[in-house]
Amino acid sequence: MAERGPVLAADIGGTKMAVGVAEPGGRLITWSQVPTPRDSDAKHLWRTLEDLVLQVLDTAKVGDLSELSGIGCGCGGPMEWPSGLVSPLNIPGWRGFPLRERLAERFGASGIPVRVHNDAVCVAAGEHWRGAGRGWRNVLGMVVSTGVGGGLILDNRLIEGSSGNAGHVGHVVVYPDDGPKCECGGRGCLEAIARGPALTAWAQARGWRSDRPGLTAKDLSGDAAQGHPVATEALRRAGRALGIAIASATSLCDLEVVAVGGGLSQAGALLFEPLQESLATYCRLDFARDVRVVPAALGQNAGLVGAAALVVAGHRYWSGDLPAGLPVRRGQHHDGAGGLVMQALPPPVAKQPQVVGHEEKRQDLAAQHEHDRADERGAQAHR
């Protein structure tokens, strides 16, 4: 097997843009980040990303773009998938921005694969591939930051859904009657309660530093750690909402691990203790009680590692390239934009019934080395 080159990985959200260069095994050679420009137009946003990519490539000593084996990118949604037309709710300067096309034109030398997916999907892929979900078959990866998103791995493969938005747990409704209005137009969504800006607004409306505009969830977590009662209750409120949403997802999908990343996850026990209390209240079925909810093991780099996984382990985490002769289905975005999305339908596979016990759940841990070799073989064939 020919030696493969490094992967250029990007992670774009409402708070920061991060870019790294990863080895084929997932280890980041180097990475850097900058704040996402606020109130900027599409041209300035792209120029910021382009400059960051060039800086990171220079640091990694990638002088020839043909050395790269591919480009993977996670971006806040919604987006048209797999075309990579992005319209992030928290980056208003990009509406229908052709991110995948621009990356391919500027950095995609020699026809290397360029793949763009939701940033939370990349966190899920990264945590399943090399993080807290490694060796487990059924994993939900979550990002709790400027927004709340998720990605879903079932039976060791990323689940796309009809429009690429499967696993979007941020819009699970947790408080339908008296919940706050969400940016999506609904009411009582998890994102409307647990995302950072919503938490700080809730706390400031109740007297926490109400005279200080521009504060963040990091400031809130810091005060909660010092015992400020309103800040502490804000994090408890977020934790309870997360527990309700995770309980619902676990009962629906029979999950084994939920990995929670994003800036708010850094609050630690202040968030995870009320989450676990809520989970115990609402996860009542025997099979659901075994779910493990843990902080993302890859920390703030989970999205970059997952973006690299779109390329290196694309046979598990990417189905957006249309092989000739396969039928397609059409879907709509969750925000009702009505854009048509083309997606390949794989040939039907006959499934055998199976009974999975406690020990069998851990079979992938013992076989991980073979899985890594399969990743390498599968990625080679996928390209």
C-alpha positions in Angstrom: 0.0 0.0 0.0 1.4 3.4 -1.0 2.2 5.8 1.9 -0.5 8.4 2.2 0.0 12.1 2.9 -1.4 14.3 5.7 -4.9 15.6 5.8 -5.9 19.3 5.9 -8.7 19.7 8.5 -10.9 22.7 9.4 -13.5 23.3 12.0 -15.7 26.4 11.5 -18.2 27.7 14.1 -19.7 30.8 15.3 -17.0 31.4 17.9 -13.8 30.2 16.2 -12.2 29.0 13.0 -9.7 26.2 13.6 -7.4 24.6 11.0 -5.0 21.7 11.5 -2.9 19.2 9.5 -3.4 15.6 10.7 -1.5 12.4 10.1 -3.4 9.6 8.4 -3.8 8.0 11.9 -5.6 11.1 13.2 -2.8 12.7 15.3 -2.6 16.5 14.7 0.8 17.6 13.5 -0.1 21.2 14.1 -3.2 23.4 14.4 -4.2 27.0 15.1 -7.4 29.0 15.5 -8.7 32.5 15.3 -12.0 34.1 16.4 -14.7 33.9 13.8 -15.1 37.5 12.5 -18.3 39.1 13.8 -20.6 41.1 11.4 -18.4 40.3 8.4 -19.4 39.7 4.8 -18.7 36.5 2.9 -15.5 37.7 1.4 -13.9 38.7 4.7 -14.9 35.4 6.3 -13.3 33.4 3.5 -10.2 35.5 3.5 -9.8 34.9 7.2 -10.1 31.1 6.7 -7.8 31.2 3.7 -5.1 33.1 5.7 -5.4 30.6 8.6 -5.0 27.6 6.2 -1.9 29.1 4.6 -0.4 29.7 8.0 -1.0 26.2 9.2 0.3 24.6 6.0 3.4 26.7 6.3 3.9 25.6 10.0 3.4 21.9 8.9 5.9 22.4 6.1 3.4 21.4 3.4 4.9 23.3 0.5 3.1 21.4 -2.2 -0.7 20.9 -2.0 -0.3 17.6 -3.9 1.3 16.2 -0.7 -2.1 16.3 0.9 -4.3 13.1 0.8 -7.5 15.1 1.2 -9.3 18.0 2.9 -12.0 17.6 5.5 -14.0 20.4 7.0 -16.7 20.7 9.6 -18.9 23.8 9.6 -21.9 25.0 11.6 -25.3 24.4 9.9 -27.6 24.2 8.3 -26.0 23.3 5.0 -26.9 21.7 1.7 -25.2 18.3 2.0 -23.1 16.9 0.3 -22.6 20.0 -1.9 -21.3 22.0 1.0 -23.4 25.1 0.5 -23.3 26.5 4.1 -25.7 28.9 5.9 -24.6 28.7 9.5 -27.2 30.2 11.9 -24.4 31.8 13.9 -22.3 33.1 10.9 -24.8 35.4 9.2 -22.3 36.5 6.5 -22.4 33.1 4.9 -25.8 32.3 3.3 -25.6 29.6 0.6 -21.8 30.0 0.6 -20.1 27.4 -1.6 -17.5 26.3 1.1 -16.7 22.9 -0.4 -16.3 24.3 -3.9 -14.0 27.2 -2.6 -11.8 24.8 -0.7 -11.5 22.5 -3.7 -10.6 25.4 -6.0 -8.1 26.9 -3.7 -6.5 23.9 -2.0 -7.7 20.8 -3.7 -4.7 20.0 -5.9 -4.7 16.9 -8.1 -8.3 16.0 -7.6 -7.9 15.1 -3.9 -11.1 14.5 -2.0 -12.7 17.6 -0.4 -15.5 16.8 2.1 -17.6 19.2 4.2 -20.0 18.2 6.9 -21.8 19.6 9.9 -19.3 20.6 12.6 -21.1 18.5 15.3 -21.1 15.5 12.9 -17.3 15.9 12.7 -17.1 15.9 16.5 -19.1 12.6 16.5 -16.9 11.1 13.9 -13.7 12.2 15.7 -14.8 10.8 19.1 -15.9 7.5 17.6 -12.7 7.2 15.5 -10.1 8.2 18.1 -11.9 9.5 21.2 -14.3 8.6 23.9 -16.5 6.5 21.6 -13.6 4.4 20.2 -14.5 0.7 20.2 -18.2 1.3 20.8 -20.7 0.7 18.0 -23.5 3.2 18.9 -22.4 6.8 19.8 -23.9 10.2 19.9 -21.4 13.1 19.7 -22.6 16.5 20.8 -21.3 20.1 20.7 -22.6 22.5 23.3 -21.2 25.9 22.5 -22.6 28.9 20.5 -25.1 26.4 19.3 -26.0 22.8 20.2 -25.5 20.1 17.6 -24.9 16.4 17.3 -23.9 13.5 15.1 -25.0 9.9 15.3 -23.0 6.7 14.8 -25.1 3.5 14.7 -23.6 0.1 14.0 -20.2 1.7 13.5 -21.3 4.0 10.7 -22.3 7.6 10.5 -26.0 8.0 10.0 -26.8 10.8 7.5 -30.5 11.0 7.3 -32.3 12.2 4.2 -30.5 15.6 4.2 -27.4 14.9 6.2 -28.9 16.3 9.4 -29.4 13.1 11.4 -28.4 13.4 15.0 -29.2 17.1 15.2 -30.0 16.8 18.9 -30.0 20.6 19.5 -33.5 20.8 18.2 -35.0 18.0 20.3 -37.8 19.8 22.2 -37.2 19.5 26.0 -39.7 22.2 27.3 -42.6 22.4 24.8 -45.0 24.4 26.9 -43.1 27.1 28.6 -39.7 26.9 26.8 -38.0 29.8 25.2 -38.2 30.6 21.5 -35.4 29.0 19.4 -33.6 30.6 16.5 -35.0 27.8 14.3 -38.5 29.2 14.9 -39.6 26.5 17.3 -40.0 26.7 21.1 -38.4 24.8 23.9 -35.5 23.3 21.8 -32.4 22.1 23.7 -30.4 24.7 21.9 -32.6 27.5 23.0 -31.8 26.6 26.6 -28.3 25.2 26.7 -26.3 27.1 24.1 -23.8 29.6 25.6 -25.5 32.9 24.6 -28.9 31.7 25.8 -27.4 30.8 29.2 -25.8 34.1 29.7 -28.9 36.0 28.6 -31.0 33.9 31.1 -28.6 34.6 33.9 -28.3 38.3 33.2 -32.1 38.7 33.2 -32.0 37.3 36.8 -29.3 39.6 38.1 -26.0 38.0 37.2 -23.7 40.9 36.0 -26.7 42.5 34.4 -24.7 45.7 33.7 -21.9 43.9 31.7 -22.7 43.3 28.0 -20.6 40.9 26.0 -20.1 38.3 28.7 -19.8 34.6 27.6 -20.6 31.2 29.0 -16.9 31.0 30.1 -17.5 34.0 32.4 -20.7 32.3 33.6 -18.9 29.0 34.4 -16.1 30.9 36.2 -18.6 32.6 38.5 -20.5 29.3 39.0 -17.3 27.7 40.2 -17.0 30.5 42.7 -20.5 29.7 44.0 -22.6 32.5 42.4 -26.2 31.2 42.9 -27.6 32.5 39.6 -24.6 31.3 37.5 -24.8 27.9 39.2 -28.6 27.6 38.5 -28.0 28.5 34.9 -25.6 25.6 34.5 -28.0 23.3 36.4 -30.8 24.3 34.0 -28.6 23.5 31.0 -27.5 20.2 32.5 -31.2 19.2 33.2 -32.1 20.0 29.6 -29.2 18.0 28.2 -30.2 15.0 30.3 -33.7 15.1 29.0 -32.6 15.3 25.4 -29.9 12.5 25.9 -32.5 10.3 27.6 -34.8 10.7 24.6 -32.0 10.0 22.1 -30.8 7.0 24.0 -34.3 5.4 24.2 -34.7 6.0 20.5 -31.3 4.8 19.2 -30.1 2.4 21.9 -26.9 4.4 22.5 -23.9 3.1 24.4 -21.8 6.3 24.7 -22.6 10.0 24.4 -19.6 12.3 24.1 -20.2 15.9 25.0 -17.8 18.5 23.6 -17.8 22.2 22.9 -16.9 25.1 25.2 -19.7 24.6 27.7 -18.5 21.0 28.4 -15.4 22.6 30.1 -17.7 23.5 33.0 -17.2 20.0 34.3 -19.2 18.8 37.3 -21.3 22.0 37.3 -22.8 20.8 34.1 -22.4 17.0 34.2 -23.8 16.4 37.7 -27.3 17.9 36.9 -27.1 16.2 33.6 -26.6 12.8 35.2 -29.4 13.5 37.7 -31.8 14.3 34.9 -30.6 11.3 32.9 -31.4 9.0 35.9 -34.9 10.5 36.1 -35.8 10.0 32.5 -33.8 6.9 31.4 -36.0 4.3 33.0 -35.8 1.4 30.6 -33.2 -1.2 31.4 -31.3 -1.0 28.1 -31.1 2.8 28.3 -29.7 2.9 31.8 -26.3 1.6 30.7 -25.5 4.7 28.5 -22.3 6.4 29.4 -22.2 10.2 29.1 -18.7 11.6 29.1 -16.8 14.7 28.1 -15.3 14.5 24.6 -11.9 12.9 25.1 -10.4 14.9 22.2 -11.4 18.2 23.8 -11.5 21.2 21.6 -9.7 19.3 18.8 -12.5 16.7 18.3 -13.9 18.6 15.3 -10.5 18.7 13.6 -9.9 15.0 14.1 -13.4 14.2 12.9 -12.8 16.4 9.8 -9.7 14.3 9.0 -11.8 11.1 9.5 -14.1 12.2 6.7 -11.1 11.6 4.4 -9.1 8.9 6.1 -12.0 6.7 7.2 -14.5 7.9 4.7 -16.0 4.4 4.3 -17.4 4.9 7.8 -18.1 8.6 7.9 -18.7 9.8 4.4 -21.3 8.7 1.9 -21.6 12.0 0.0 -19.9 11.0 -3.2 -22.3 9.6 -5.8 -21.1 6.4 -7.5 -22.4 6.0 -11.0 -25.6 4.1 -11.4 -26.9 4.5 -7.8 -30.4 5.9 -7.3 -30.7 9.1 -5.3 -33.3 10.5 -2.9 -34.3 14.1 -2.3 -34.6 15.7 1.1 -35.3 19.1 2.7 -33.3 21.0 5.2 -34.5 21.0 8.8 -35.0 24.8 8.6 -37.6 24.4 5.8 -35.5 26.0 3.2 -36.7 23.5 0.7 -33.4 22.9 -1.1 -33.0 19.6 -2.8 -30.2 17.3 -1.6 -28.9 14.5 -3.7 -27.7 11.5 -1.8 -26.7 8.0 -2.8 -28.8 5.0 -1.8 -26.6 2.0 -1.0 -27.7 -1.4 -2.1 -29.8 -3.3 0.4 -27.9 -5.5 2.9 -29.5 -8.5 4.5 -29.1 -8.3 8.3 -28.9 -11.3 10.6 -30.6 -11.1 14.0 -28.2 -10.8 16.9 -28.3 -10.8 20.6 -25.8 -8.4 22.1 -24.7 -9.0 25.7 -22.6 -6.9 28.1 -19.3 -8.5 27.0 -20.1 -8.3 23.3 -20.5 -4.6 23.6 -16.8 -4.4 24.3 -15.7 -6.6 21.4 -14.5 -3.6 19.4 -12.1 -2.6 22.1 -10.2 -5.9 21.7 -10.4 -5.7 17.9 -9.5 -2.1 17.5 -6.1 -2.8 15.9 -7.9 -4.7 13.2 -10.4 -1.9 12.8 -7.6 0.6 12.3 -6.2 -1.6 9.6 -9.7 -1.9 8.0 -9.9 1.9 8.1 -6.7 2.1 6.1 -7.9 -0.5 3.5 -11.4 1.0 3.3 -10.2 4.5 2.9 -7.8 3.4 0.1 -10.7 1.7 -1.7 -13.1 4.7 -1.0 -10.7 7.1 -2.8 
